[in-house]
Amino acid sequence: MRGKWIKVIPLEGFTEDRFTFEYDGEPIVVFKTEQGFFALLDECSHDDARLSGGVLVEPCQVQCPKHKALFDLKSGKNLSPPAFSPLKTFPVKIEGEYLWVLVDG
Ligand code: FES
């Protein structure tokens, strides 16, 4: 697998249902759900909006705060208009009580 695992946050510090950070100029959001942690590029594929400001929707989706497009958290797939392309996703793992994300590079 290409990329680099980075240690993002201790699990005990992940107190909300989302956490945002930047890596190499890219905004990334990690959502915590009952189905696990999911990391995505924090930029809607439709226009200029942060998914981290969106609403989590069952099962395992996020709704963009700007024009309400739905995306699948696991795959990044766009599920409703006006978004017609998927979001970039990043693999996540839990190791040593930390959340890790596999970023490019
Ligand atoms: S900016 Fe996200 S749906 Fe338009």
Residues whose N, C-alpha, C, O or C-beta is under 5 A from the ligand:
A	BS01	FES	C44 H46 D47 D48 A49 C64 K66 H67 K68 A69 A83
